[in-house]
Amino acid sequence: MRPTGQLHLGHYTGALENWIEQQNLLQPDGTRAYETCFLIADYHNLTTSLDTGSIYAHTIDMLTDWLAAGVDPEKSPVFRQSQVKEHAELFLIFANLITTARLERNPTLKEQVRDLNMESMSYGHLGYPVLQAADILLYKGNVVPVGEDQLPHVEITREISRKFNAHFPHPALGEVFPEPAPKITKFSRLVGLDGKAKMSKSLGNTILLSDTPDEIAGKMRNAVTDTQKVRRNDPGRPEVCTVFSYHQKFSSADALASVEAGCRSGALGCVDCKKMCSAAISEELAPMLDKRRHYEARPEMVRQILHEGEARARVIARQTMTEVREAMHLGEVRE
């Protein structure tokens, strides 16, 4: 994730929840199914803004949310892209394995240009999927948890992996890199409170993971519902209601069925529906809120977790780059 400060429900349902599930998944014999690494993509911030003054503070805020949500630094090293120099080195090599025409066809890039009303684009922005490929393949990722909008980037990573392996077979390993597969979640896109777009802090349509129950209830009061359901007894259409989409994620099966039936019949008014939804969200976030307060009171612990994760990441990254240089016949490297 790019460090943009405190996280919201869209980050949680679209990525973070999936990360933690993957981190804790066990095989039948009780061993971990995956070795997980979680990257703070601070270099990627430069693609849309050169204002770096708040990046570190935003990094700590975001990492605090990660830890509160269940990221376990003992299982999963957490680290900044900028503090592992091999990211930039591998990016440079990969940049020569893909054409600009291929990058310009990236549908996610086209959406960004449109949404940000960009009149021009930097070289770094055009090539950020190549840096993402380096982020993934430096740790030889086999599975990448992503939202649907990131699927084109995983495909670019797979193409780069194939091309490197074909051009530079390793004398002992054969192929240096795997071809990673994407892993998406059912709720990879969570619409914002305004019902117009996915959650975004810049649009002011979010519920933060750090929001209290009162703050969640206050925000939910302004959430968009079915515009045709004006009065309590009017029959509603849950399928077009933003609040109902939150119920689908955060309410129990019995509560969801009750809300849907009450909405369609008109027996359940929007005010009560929103109160029920707020309570369900607050219940899910309550353990995170407690853990966040724990880490907020111990900022040195958070910084130490970050530094230890970066030390672990450097060990993996150096080994990968040694194999890359061997495959490319670049010779001995002394540091």
Buried (B, 14 or more C-beta within 10 A) or exposed (E): BBBBBBBBBBBBBBBBBBBBBBBBEEEEEEEEEBBBBBBBBBBBBBBBEEEEEBBBEBBBBBBBBBBBBBBEBEEBBBBBBBBBEBBEBBBEBBBEBBEEEEBEEBEBBEEBBEEEEEEEBEEBBBBBBBBBBBBBBBBBBEBBBBBEBBBBBBBBBBBBBBBBBEEBEBEEEEBBBBBBEBBBBEBBBBBBBBBEEBBBBEEEBBBBBBBEBEBBBEBBEEBBBBEEBEEEEEEBBBEBBBBBBBBEBBBEEEBBEBBBEBBBEBEBBBEEBBBBBBBBBBEBBEEBBEBBEEBBEEEEEBBEBBEBBBEBBBEBBBEBBEBBBBBBEEEEEEE
